[in-house]
Amino acid sequence: MAHGCDPKIEMSKFDHMTVCLPQVTSRSEARLAQLRNPEMVAPPADLLVRSKLEQGLDPIFTGSSLAGSVSGVRLAVDLDDTILHNSHTCPDLWALGGYQGRDISPGYKYDDMRGDVRGLLRRLRGRARYDTIRKQSHPYMHNPRVIVAPNRPLLSLLWALKERGAHLVLATASARVRVAYLFERLPILADLFEDAVFCAEDLAARAIEAAHTNQPDSEIWAMSEGAHAARPFSLMAKTPWALSPGFDGAAYDFLIDDSTLTARLFADQGLGDRLIAISGNAVGARAWDTVATCLQRLVGENRFNAPQDDPAILRFEDPLYWPYMHINDQFEAPDG
């Protein structure tokens, strides 16, 4: 795990959503820690901003052809670069308001952190608060600044799907502590994925189970076995079998994911028909192309009236991005 003060996020409201397997969670966590950059220090919990951010939605699907056509559809959805863009992989976010943008909601309690004369001068010149803190006193401020922004068009579609009876499950290779924090800041995520959430620990646990446990013959295991064999102990192997506990043991109908690695794996192992592959860098008006791609696969058409005026994008700092980012999707096989 990233060294420094590990933030103890209040997990009580988040625990019931996750699909952890207690018997292998400790083993999976030990392996995941090896995939994180030890130079990225996790900030202390009491310096994290926890105020809730409201993400507006576009009510463009009211009365549309979605009605009645998606009830019962089982849909797994990726997090990073799918429904949540970040400035590390999507630098276009800096262009939407700039690095110094006053609209960027802070992730740190800067008023409780130490600055210095140099920082004061920077602040007087209008620099971002991130650049005014004394890094010697706060080593986690050496982590590069990352801002994240919800994919409003895709969230609007997912909300409409859920209202019409679709079953949504989140499946992310991000660590559980960071996902819990993001759920705290963005209540819409908790509302959308109240049924089940698979974090990195859960995916790792399922990957370990796939490799170390003899699975009973079943259609869902038969369609997934090849992917787990081709890429064992991988966080990208979000197969129908791996995510089935989130769907009461059933296979999902579609996985929405931007990962090119997952796309290649699924194509090679006969799962391509279950993947809705999208671009991970579509922000602003281009994000509606993602919606069109999803609609085409889900209901066979992509006719909708995208808003002409692109609304202001919600941006906020993500202090836990770097400390809990996994720099590889595959971990070492646990003993036993």
N, C-alpha and C positions, 0 to 999 in steps of 0.2 A: 504494500500500500504506500501511497505517497507519504513521505515523512513529514513531520510537523504536527500540528494540532488537527486531528481528524474530527470534522464537524459532526456532532451527534444530532442529526436532524430528528425532530419529533416524528416517529414512524407510525404511531398508533392508527392514524386515519389511513395510512398507506398500506399497512400490513395486510389488510383483508383483500386488497386488490391483487397482490402478488401471488405467483404460483410457485413458490419455492418448495423444493424437496429437502426437508430438514436433514435427512440421512446423508446427503452428499454436499450440502451447501458449504460446510467448512472446507471441504477439499477443493471445491470449485473456487472459493474465495482465495485460497492460498495460491492457486494457479493463476488467477486473474491478476493478483498483485504483481506478478512477474511481467505482465504485459503493460504496466504503467511506468511512465518516466519518473524515476526516483528524484530527479531534480526539481520536479514540480511540487511545490509545497501546498498542502491544503490549508486554507484559512480557518481560524477558530470560528466556531458556530456563532458566538455572540457578536461577531462583526459582520454577519451576513444580513443584508436587508431581506425582510420577509413579507413586506407589504404586497397585497394582492393586486395583480394587473388585469384589467378587463379587456379582453380581446373582442372587438366587434365582429359581427358576421354579416355576410351579404345574403339577404333573403330572396335570392333569385330563383330558387327552386320551388317556391310556393305554387301549388297547383300545376306543377310540371308533370312530365311523363314518368317521373320517379314513383309517383303514387302507386302503391300496390305491386310494383315490379321488383322490389328489393326486400320485401318482408322475408325474414328467415335467412337471408344471405349472411354467411360467415366470412368476416373480413378481418385479416391481420394487417396491421399498419406499423411501419417503421417510424422512428422518431427523428433522429438527426438527419438533416438534409432532405427530409421528406415533409414532415409537418413543422419542423423547426430548423430554419436556416441559421448558420453561424458564420461569423466574419472570417474564421480560419479557412474554411473550405469555400466560402462564397463571398469574396472580397467586394462584390457589388453592393453589399450592405453598407459599406462605408460611404459609397456614393449617394445613398439615400439619406441625406442630412449631414453627412460628414463625420469625421472622427470626433470633432469638438461639439457635435450636435447636442443642444440643450434638451432635446427630446429623449435622449438615451437615459432610461431609468437606471440609477446606480445599483450595483450589487453589493457594495461594501458600505458600512457606516463610516463614511469618511470623517465626520465630525468627532468620532471616537478614536481616530488614528493620529499618529504623530507626523507632523510636517517639519520643515526646516526653512531657512531663509530662502534657499533656492526654490523650494516648492512654493513659498509665498509669492515670489516674483513671477513664477510661472502662472500662478492663479490670477495675479493681477493682469497678466497678459492674455487671459482668457483660455488658458490651457485646460484640458479635461482634469477633473479632480484626481483621476487615476495617476496622472503625472506629477502631482504635487505632494505625494506622500513619501516620507523618508523610508526608503527601502531597507536600510540597515536595521531599522526598528521593526519592520514588517517584511520578512523575507519572502512571503508568498506574493508580494507585489512585484517580484522579479518574473512571475508568470506573465506571459504576454496577455495583453488585454483582449478579451473576446466578448463580442456582443452577439446576441441571438435575436431572431425575429420569427414569430409564428407565420406560417404559410396561410394567410387569411383565406384565399380562395379554396384551398383544399380542406381547411377546417370547416368552411361553410358547407361544402359538399358532405363531409363526414357527419356533420350535425343533421343535415337533411336526411341522410341515409339512416341514421340512428332513430330519428323521429318516425321513420317509415318502417321500422322493424328489423333493420339490419343489426347483426351481432358484431360488435367491434372489440378487438383485443389489441393491445399495444405490445409490440415485440421489438426490443431495442438492445443493442450491444453496449449501452451505457450502464455504468454502475448504479446500483440501487440507491445509494445515498444521494447521487446527483438527480436521479429521476424523481425521488421524493421531494427534493428541494424545488425542482421545476413544477411539480404538481402543486406545491404550496404557493408559488408565485403566480401560476397560471391555472386558476380553478377550472377553466374550460377543459383542460386535460383530464382532470378527475371526473368531470361530468361525462365526457365522451367515453372514457375507458374505465367505467366503474365496475365492469364485470370481471376483467382480468388484465394483468400487466405482467409481461415477461421482461425482466431486466437481465443484464449480463450474467448475474449469478444463476438465474433460472435457466438461461440457455446453456450455460456451462454444465449445470447439473444434468440437464437432459442429454447433452453430448456425452457426459461420462456414463450415464445410464445406457445410452445406445451402444457404447463400446464394451461395457462390462456386464451387461445383463442380457440373458437370452430372452428375446421378445417372442411372444406367442404369434403364431401365424395369423395375420390379419391383412386386409386390403390396405389399411392405412400404413402399416409397417412396410408392406411390400413396396409401396410407392415411394417410401422415404429412405429405405435401407441403403440404396445406392449412393445417395448424397452424403450420408453419414460415413460410409465406407470410403468414398472418394476424398472427403475432407474431414477426417476425424478430429474431434475436440475443437470444433470451430464455432465461433459465435455467429457466423453467417449462415449456418445450416439451420435456417428457420423453416424446417420441413413441416408438412402437415402432421406427422407423428409428434415432432418436438413440441408443437403448440397445441396439440389436441386436449391437454387438460384444461385449457382456457375455453374450449368449446364443448365441454361435457363429453370428451372422448371422441368427438367427431373431427373430421378433416375440414380445414377451412376451404372456402371456395376460391378466395384470392388473397394474395399477399401484395400490398403496395409498398414498394421499396426502391430506393435509388441506387443501391449497390451494384456495380458492374460485376463484382466478384460473385454475388448471389445470382445474378442473371446468367453468368457463364455456368455456374454449378448447376442451376436448375435446368438450363438448356441441355447440358450434357447428360443429365440424369433423368430426363423425361418429365420434368416438373414445370416446364416453360409455360404450359397452358394455365397454371395457377398463379403466375407472377404477372402483376401489372408494373412493368418497369417504367420509371419516370426519371426525368432529369433532376439532378440534385441542386442545380444552380439557377433555377427559374424563379426570379423575384419580380415584383411589380406586375406589369401587364402580362409578362411571359408566364406567370404562374397559372394563368387561366388555361394554358396549353396542357398543364398537368391535369386539370379538371376534365378537359376534353378527352384526354387519354383514358382516364378512369371511367368516364361515362360510356365511352365506346365499348369498353370491355364489360361493364356491369349491365348495361341496358340495351346495348346494340346501337346507340345513337349518341351524338354529342351536341345536340341542338340546345342552346341556352343563350340568353342575352347577358353577356358580361358587362359589368358596370363601365360606363364610359370614363368616369372620373376615378382614378386610382386613389383610394383613401390613404390617409397618413399611416405609415407602417409603424407598428409597435416594436420598439427596440429596447433591450435591457442587457446589462452586463451579466455574464455567467461566471461567477468566481470558481465554480467547481468543474468547469470544462476540462482544463488541462490536468489537474491533479487526478482525475478519474477517467481520463481518456485512455483507451486501450490501443496501443500502437501496432498491434497485430491481432488477427482474428483467431489464431490457433494458439492453444496453450499446451503445455507438456502434460502427457498422460499421468494421472495420479497413480501412486503405488497401490497395488492390490486390486 
